[in-house]
Amino acid sequence: THKSFYSISIKVLLGVLVFQRNQLEWRKGKLNPFSGNLKGRISAKLMPMNVIHDADGLPRVMLSEPMGSTAEVLLYGGQVVSWKNDRREELLFMSSKAICKPPKAVRGGIPICFPQFGNFGSLERHGIARNRMWSLDKTPAPLSPATNQSTVDLILRSSEDELKIWSQSFELRLRISLSPGKLTLIPRVRNTDSKSFSFMFALRNYLSISDIRIKKTVDISLLKGYMIHSLCSEVRIEGLETLDYLDNSINRERYTEQADAITFDGEVDRVYLKTPSKIAVIDHEKKRTFVLRKDGMPDAAVWNPWDKKTKAIPDLGDEDYKSMLCVDSAAVESQIVLKPSEEWKGYQEISTVSSSYCSGQLDPRKVLYGYT
């Protein structure tokens, strides 16, 4: 009897310990709570999303994660319009004159350019996706493993209105995922037509930056205690040096980048070709670096309209150009070709690093080539 009692007690104790261990692993996102197999693993739990309606009646998806960062996504345009870090700092630029209602495209955030980029074709500028109403995707692809991630899946299907403008039948899906310090967008285009078609694609990233006009003299420490003075731009882009680009401000003339880094003292409207998978945007004043990682989109567009062009853009405030910079993941020069039923998939991840290149706290090449 005593042996039976001890045997049962030990089994109960072991059961409690196993349950507690499993509960801990579940909280860490390691264990499938719905699987009888204790070794079962699942993609970690997803954080909730909320759908609200703004003052104009447009549905807006609110994403959040436990560390405190948030993102807001309009179903109109399938467009991220806000991304804030855990200190509630806005990381994306929105125009002071942005119009968030049809039929005007929303100026700022991350618009979707499809099936045309800019005026590189006969369609309306940047195509048809950014000023159409998207839907929540009820049949999204399975999620890959991730921790503390808040995700929304959107879809845009060609309708009669779109077919009148662009005669190809398609499905455009977009997964937007928020995790600590990171915003990820995964676009997919499927050809639902009976014939092949080609298209361009871009994610136009309006980044919020410090005053792009300012350059400062900074002290840089060298070996043996020596100091040198250097004129450093507040905002610069690393990773596009020596590459060919199309200059949209000069009839798409082709040039080769000669500078060690891209800095700004006037209008820039370029498409850099065959770019690396990682690009760094260093903001000295804000001591912050945006790291852009991408796949399936070989080009990168860079745009700031500067003062004169800004005044000619109705939905952009006269001073807005100072605090914005577009650095886009794009497929422009070599269009993507899909046969019937084929699907293309892209990938973009924007993360932030607390850093300041000019003050010597960060070598952007370490960011670009994998040392962070």
HELIX and SHEET records of a PDB file:
HELIX    1   1 HIS A    2  ARG A   27  1                                  26    
HELIX    2   2 GLU A  160  ILE A  165  1                                   6    
HELIX    3   3 LEU A  223  GLY A  225  5                                   3    
HELIX    4   4 ASN A  248  ILE A  250  5                                   3    
HELIX    5   5 TRP A  306  LYS A  311  1                                   6    
HELIX    6   6 ASP A  320  SER A  323  5                                   4    
HELIX    7   7 PRO A  364  LEU A  368  1                                   5    
SHEET    1   A 3 LEU A  46  MET A  47  0                                        
SHEET    2   A 3 GLN A 149  ARG A 157  1                                        
SHEET    3   A 3 SER A 135  LEU A 136 -1                                        
SHEET    1   B 5 LEU A  46  MET A  47  0                                        
SHEET    2   B 5 GLN A 149  ARG A 157  1                                        
SHEET    3   B 5 PHE A 170  SER A 179 -1                                        
SHEET    4   B 5 LYS A 182  ASN A 191 -1                                        
SHEET    5   B 5 GLU A 343  LYS A 345 -1                                        
SHEET    1   C 8 LEU A  46  MET A  47  0                                        
SHEET    2   C 8 GLN A 149  ARG A 157  1                                        
SHEET    3   C 8 PHE A 170  SER A 179 -1                                        
SHEET    4   C 8 LYS A 182  ASN A 191 -1                                        
SHEET    5   C 8 TYR A 347  SER A 354 -1                                        
SHEET    6   C 8 ARG A 288  ASP A 295 -1                                        
SHEET    7   C 8 LYS A 278  ASP A 283 -1                                        
SHEET    8   C 8 VAL A 235  GLU A 238 -1                                        
SHEET    1   D 4 MET A  49  HIS A  53  0                                        
SHEET    2   D 4 PRO A  59  SER A  64 -1                                        
SHEET    3   D 4 THR A  70  LEU A  74 -1                                        
SHEET    4   D 4 GLN A  79  LYS A  84 -1                                        
SHEET    1   E 4 ILE A 112  CYS A 113  0                                        
SHEET    2   E 4 PHE A 197  LEU A 203 -1                                        
SHEET    3   E 4 MET A 324  LEU A 338 -1                                        
SHEET    4   E 4 TYR A 206  SER A 208 -1                                        
SHEET    1   F 7 ILE A 112  CYS A 113  0                                        
SHEET    2   F 7 PHE A 197  LEU A 203 -1                                        
SHEET    3   F 7 MET A 324  LEU A 338 -1                                        
SHEET    4   F 7 ASP A 299  ASN A 304 -1                                        
SHEET    5   F 7 VAL A 268  TYR A 272 -1                                        
SHEET    6   F 7 ASP A 244  ASP A 247 -1                                        
SHEET    7   F 7 GLU A 253  THR A 256 -1                                        
SHEET    1   G 2 LYS A 215  SER A 221  0                                        
SHEET    2   G 2 MET A 227  SER A 233 -1                                        
END                                                                             
